[in-house]
Amino acid sequence: MSPHGCDQQHAPDREDEHDTMTVTCGIDWASDHHDVALVDHEGTPLARVRITDDLDGLHQLLELLTTHGDTANTPVPVAIETSRGLLVACLRATGRPIYAINPMAAARYRDRHAVTRKKSDHLDAMVLANILRTDRTAHRPLPDDSELAQAIAVLARAQQDAVWDRTQAGNKLRSHLREYFPGFLAAFQHNREGISSNIARTALAAAPTPDQAAKLTRVQLRALLKKAGRQRGIEAEVERLREALRIPQMRQPHQVEQAMGRQAIALLRQLDAPCISVDDLAEATVESFDAHPDAEISTSFPGLGTLTGARVLAEIGDDDPDSPTRKASKPSPEPRRSPGRLAEASRSWPAGSRTSVWPRSAMSGRSPA
């Protein structure tokens, strides 16, 4: 047993020195610890260890890799089932090849090493190490992107997630309004952002029931429009909303309607958060993207603006086209969810790319009405 608590088995000496240096590492990650396994070019286990998810664990891992021939010129490649997290970020900073293996692909490889379905963290780490030993050319290392490109990827993906959260929260509120206040949906169906627009959310917060909406005066509607940021055509919109919100409709019993109005306010609060996040993250994404030297090239393509250009850059990165990571880029063998005519285009995007599954509303930053 080593001082670090790992079992080490030194492989026998080989005549070919290059073979003895061919070591691959697999890491089965978790939230508070990680299982590490090292194998040589013949699949002989060299070491296994469980490290903690902190700085001490990172130092222990680096020492283990150094013990088995890791150098700056010949770094030991690492396979792990994620491309995120502090451990991956720190390992990428060392300049070593990091292979983010799709968990579904790793599960297929696992069947080659075990007959039973029993879960084993050590076995998973061994499987990942052997994936690089036998099929390294079939997988792609994480690109050596610049720090700015990685920051843009974080912001662009967060903004995309916020768009999806906004759509989900808007669908919940829309479904609820349909049960007691369909007139409100009809009043704002012309708006391209629907009930996710500032005007719709401001009006619903002020009048969440048909009774309250019908009692809104012209002065109140004018104030609500200005509060929501409307600057033009206010008087015409006031008359349109006043008429639309007074159209007779089917109604719930009074107390039920009041209760559903309170529920609508709660759902509206859930919608407000992603709506604000979408705008804030879009601004931050565009600001970072404009500072990137490839921004002008990305936006020169037809149909790509600053936000969509940032999303594309986030997925393809800015690694040197002549580098091994970019040359090794290839379509993912996993099936894509893109239907119809987008299916063919999706094959050109890297594995794990979000671009091929973006709905048009997410690409444009708008939610459906």
C-alpha positions in Angstrom: 0.0 0.0 0.0 1.4 3.4 -1.0 1.6 6.4 1.3 -1.3 7.9 -0.6 -3.5 4.8 -0.1 -3.3 3.5 -3.7 -2.5 0.0 -4.8 0.4 0.1 -7.3 1.5 -2.8 -9.5 4.7 -2.1 -11.5 4.5 -3.6 -14.9 7.5 -5.8 -16.0 10.3 -4.3 -17.9 10.0 -4.2 -21.7 12.7 -4.0 -24.3 10.8 -1.2 -26.1 11.2 1.9 -23.9 8.3 3.6 -25.7 5.9 0.9 -24.8 6.7 1.2 -21.1 5.9 4.9 -21.3 2.5 4.3 -22.9 0.2 4.9 -19.9 -3.4 6.0 -19.9 -5.6 7.3 -17.1 -9.3 7.0 -16.4 -11.2 9.0 -13.8 -14.7 8.1 -12.6 -15.8 11.4 -11.1 -18.3 12.2 -8.4 -19.3 15.2 -6.4 -17.0 14.7 -3.4 -14.4 12.1 -4.6 -12.9 10.6 -7.8 -11.7 7.1 -8.6 -8.5 7.0 -10.7 -7.1 4.1 -12.6 -3.9 3.8 -14.7 -3.1 1.1 -17.2 -0.2 0.4 -19.5 -0.2 -0.3 -23.3 -1.2 -3.9 -22.6 -4.0 -3.1 -20.2 -2.1 -4.1 -17.1 -3.3 -2.1 -14.1 -0.6 0.1 -12.8 -2.4 2.0 -10.0 -5.7 2.8 -8.6 -6.6 5.4 -6.1 -9.6 7.4 -4.7 -8.9 11.1 -4.4 -10.9 13.9 -2.8 -12.4 16.7 -4.8 -10.1 19.4 -3.5 -6.5 20.7 -3.9 -5.0 17.8 -2.0 -6.7 15.3 -4.3 -5.4 17.2 -7.3 -1.8 17.1 -6.0 -2.2 13.4 -5.2 -3.3 12.7 -8.8 -0.5 14.7 -10.3 2.1 13.0 -8.2 0.6 9.6 -9.2 0.9 10.6 -12.9 4.4 11.8 -12.5 5.4 8.5 -10.8 4.2 6.7 -13.9 6.1 8.7 -16.5 4.1 11.9 -16.9 6.3 14.7 -18.2 5.7 18.0 -19.9 6.7 16.5 -23.3 4.8 13.2 -22.8 1.8 13.9 -20.6 -0.4 11.0 -19.6 -3.8 11.4 -21.3 -6.9 11.4 -19.1 -10.4 10.1 -19.9 -13.3 11.3 -17.8 -17.1 11.4 -18.4 -17.5 15.2 -18.2 -15.9 18.3 -19.7 -16.7 20.5 -16.7 -15.8 21.0 -13.1 -12.7 22.2 -11.3 -10.8 19.0 -11.7 -11.1 19.1 -15.5 -10.2 22.8 -15.5 -7.1 22.2 -13.5 -6.0 19.2 -15.6 -6.5 21.2 -18.8 -4.3 23.9 -17.3 -1.5 21.4 -17.2 -1.6 21.0 -21.0 -2.4 17.3 -21.0 -4.9 15.7 -23.4 -8.3 15.4 -21.7 -10.9 13.2 -23.3 -14.5 13.8 -22.3 -16.1 10.4 -23.0 -19.8 10.3 -23.5 -21.4 8.3 -20.6 -23.5 6.2 -23.1 -20.3 5.3 -25.0 -18.6 4.3 -21.8 -21.5 2.1 -20.8 -21.1 0.2 -24.1 -17.4 -0.3 -23.3 -18.2 -1.5 -19.8 -19.9 -4.6 -21.2 -16.6 -5.8 -22.5 -15.1 -5.9 -19.0 -18.0 -7.2 -16.8 -20.9 -9.5 -17.4 -23.0 -8.3 -14.5 -24.7 -4.9 -14.3 -23.2 -4.2 -10.9 -21.9 -0.7 -10.5 -18.3 -0.2 -9.6 -16.5 3.1 -9.5 -13.1 1.4 -9.8 -14.3 -0.6 -12.8 -15.6 2.5 -14.5 -12.2 4.2 -14.0 -10.5 1.1 -15.5 -12.9 1.1 -18.5 -12.2 4.8 -19.2 -8.4 4.2 -19.1 -8.8 1.2 -21.5 -10.9 3.3 -23.9 -7.9 5.5 -24.5 -5.6 2.5 -24.7 -7.6 0.8 -27.4 -9.6 3.5 -29.2 -8.0 6.8 -28.5 -8.2 7.8 -32.2 -12.0 7.3 -32.1 -12.4 10.1 -29.5 -11.5 13.7 -29.4 -9.6 15.5 -26.7 -10.9 18.8 -25.4 -9.7 21.6 -27.5 -7.0 24.0 -26.3 -9.2 27.0 -26.3 -8.2 30.4 -25.0 -9.4 31.6 -21.6 -11.6 34.2 -23.4 -13.2 31.5 -25.5 -13.9 29.4 -22.5 -15.5 32.4 -20.7 -17.7 33.0 -23.8 -18.8 29.3 -23.8 -19.8 29.6 -20.1 -21.9 32.8 -20.8 -23.4 31.6 -24.1 -24.5 28.3 -22.6 -25.9 30.0 -19.5 -27.9 32.4 -21.7 -29.2 29.5 -23.7 -30.2 27.7 -20.5 -32.0 30.8 -19.3 -33.9 30.9 -22.6 -35.0 27.3 -22.1 -36.0 28.1 -18.5 -38.0 31.1 -19.7 -39.8 29.0 -22.2 -40.7 26.3 -19.6 -41.9 28.9 -17.0 -43.9 30.7 -19.7 -45.6 27.4 -20.8 -46.6 26.8 -17.2 -48.1 30.2 -16.8 -49.8 30.1 -20.2 -51.4 26.7 -19.3 -52.6 28.2 -16.0 -54.1 31.3 -17.6 -55.9 29.2 -20.1 -57.9 27.6 -17.2 -59.4 30.9 -15.9 -58.2 33.9 -17.9 -58.0 33.1 -21.7 -58.8 36.7 -22.5 -55.4 37.8 -21.2 -53.7 35.4 -23.6 -55.8 36.7 -26.5 -54.9 40.3 -25.6 -51.1 39.6 -25.9 -51.0 36.9 -28.6 -49.9 39.5 -31.2 -46.7 40.2 -29.2 -43.8 38.1 -30.5 -42.6 37.4 -27.0 -46.2 36.6 -25.8 -46.7 36.6 -22.0 -42.9 36.7 -21.5 -42.8 40.3 -22.7 -42.3 43.1 -20.2 -45.7 44.6 -21.0 -47.6 41.4 -20.4 -45.8 40.6 -17.2 -46.3 44.1 -15.9 -50.1 44.0 -16.7 -50.6 40.6 -15.2 -48.8 41.6 -12.0 -51.2 44.6 -11.7 -54.4 42.7 -12.6 -54.1 38.9 -12.3 -57.9 38.2 -12.5 -60.5 39.1 -15.2 -62.4 41.4 -12.8 -59.3 43.4 -12.0 -58.2 43.6 -15.6 -61.6 44.8 -16.7 -61.5 47.6 -14.2 -58.2 49.0 -15.4 -58.6 52.6 -16.5 -56.9 54.4 -19.3 -54.7 56.2 -16.9 -53.6 52.9 -15.2 -53.0 51.2 -18.5 -50.9 54.2 -19.7 -48.8 54.0 -16.5 -48.3 50.3 -16.9 -47.1 50.6 -20.5 -44.6 53.3 -19.5 -43.4 51.2 -16.6 -42.8 48.3 -19.0 -40.7 50.5 -21.2 -43.2 51.3 -24.0 -42.3 54.6 -25.7 -44.3 54.7 -28.9 -47.9 54.2 -29.8 -49.0 54.2 -26.2 -52.4 55.8 -26.7 -53.4 53.2 -29.4 -52.1 50.4 -27.3 -54.1 51.6 -24.3 -57.3 51.6 -26.3 -56.6 48.1 -27.7 -55.8 46.6 -24.3 -58.8 48.3 -22.6 -61.1 46.8 -25.2 -59.4 43.3 -25.2 -59.5 42.9 -21.5 -63.2 43.7 -21.3 -64.3 41.1 -23.8 -66.8 38.7 -22.1 -65.4 35.2 -21.5 -66.2 32.1 -19.5 -65.4 32.5 -15.9 -64.5 30.4 -12.9 -66.4 30.9 -9.6 -65.4 34.1 -7.8 -63.4 32.5 -5.0 -61.8 30.0 -7.3 -60.9 32.8 -9.7 -59.2 34.8 -6.9 -57.2 31.8 -5.8 -56.1 31.1 -9.4 -55.1 34.8 -9.6 -52.8 34.3 -6.6 -51.3 31.2 -8.2 -50.7 33.2 -11.4 -48.7 35.7 -9.4 -46.6 32.9 -8.0 -46.0 31.5 -11.5 -45.2 35.0 -12.8 -42.4 35.4 -10.2 -40.9 32.1 -11.6 -41.1 33.6 -15.1 -39.6 37.0 -14.1 -36.2 35.4 -13.0 -35.3 33.8 -16.3 -36.6 36.7 -18.3 -34.2 39.0 -16.5 -31.4 36.4 -16.7 -31.8 36.1 -20.5 -31.2 39.8 -21.0 -28.4 40.1 -18.5 -26.5 37.1 -19.8 -27.0 38.1 -23.4 -25.4 41.5 -22.7 -22.5 39.8 -20.9 -22.1 37.3 -23.8 -22.0 39.9 -26.5 -19.6 42.0 -24.5 -17.1 39.2 -24.1 -17.6 38.0 -27.7 -16.9 41.5 -29.1 -13.5 41.4 -27.3 -12.6 38.2 -29.1 -10.3 38.5 -32.2 -12.5 36.0 -34.2 -15.7 38.0 -33.6 -15.6 39.8 -36.9 -15.0 36.5 -38.8 -17.9 34.7 -37.0 -20.4 37.5 -37.7 -19.4 37.7 -41.3 -21.3 34.5 -42.0 -24.9 34.9 -43.3 -27.5 34.8 -40.5 -25.0 35.1 -37.6 -25.3 38.1 -35.3 -23.3 38.8 -32.2 -25.2 36.5 -29.9 -25.5 33.6 -32.4 -21.9 34.1 -33.4 -20.9 33.8 -29.7 -22.9 30.5 -29.4 -21.1 29.1 -32.5 -17.7 30.2 -31.2 -18.6 28.6 -27.8 -19.1 25.2 -29.5 -16.3 25.2 -32.1 -13.7 27.1 -29.9 -10.7 29.0 -31.0 -8.1 26.2 -30.9 -5.4 26.4 -33.6 -6.8 24.7 -36.7 -3.5 22.9 -37.2 -3.4 21.6 -33.6 -3.9 17.8 -33.0 -7.2 18.5 -31.1 -8.8 20.4 -34.0 -7.5 17.8 -36.6 -8.9 15.1 -34.4 -12.4 16.7 -34.5 -15.0 14.4 -35.9 -18.8 14.0 -35.8 -20.2 12.3 -32.8 -21.1 8.6 -33.4 -24.0 9.1 -31.0 -27.5 9.6 -32.7 -28.6 13.2 -32.8 -32.0 14.5 -31.9 -32.1 16.9 -34.8 -35.0 16.0 -37.2 -35.5 16.4 -40.9 -33.1 18.7 -42.8 -31.2 19.7 -39.7 -30.1 16.1 -39.2 -27.5 16.2 -42.0 -26.0 19.5 -40.8 -25.7 18.2 -37.2 -23.1 15.7 -38.2 -20.5 18.4 -38.7 -20.8 19.6 -35.1 -18.5 18.3 -32.3 -19.7 15.8 -29.8 -21.7 17.4 -27.0 -22.5 20.5 -29.1 -25.7 22.2 -28.3 -25.9 24.0 -31.7 -27.5 21.1 -33.6 -30.4 20.9 -31.1 -31.1 24.6 -30.6 -34.7 25.5 -31.3 -35.2 28.6 -33.4 -36.6 30.5 -30.4 -33.4 29.8 -28.5 -31.2 30.9 -31.5 -33.1 34.2 -31.7 -33.3 34.7 -27.9 -37.1 34.8 -28.1 -39.7 32.6 -26.6 -42.8 31.4 -28.5 -45.9 33.5 -28.1 
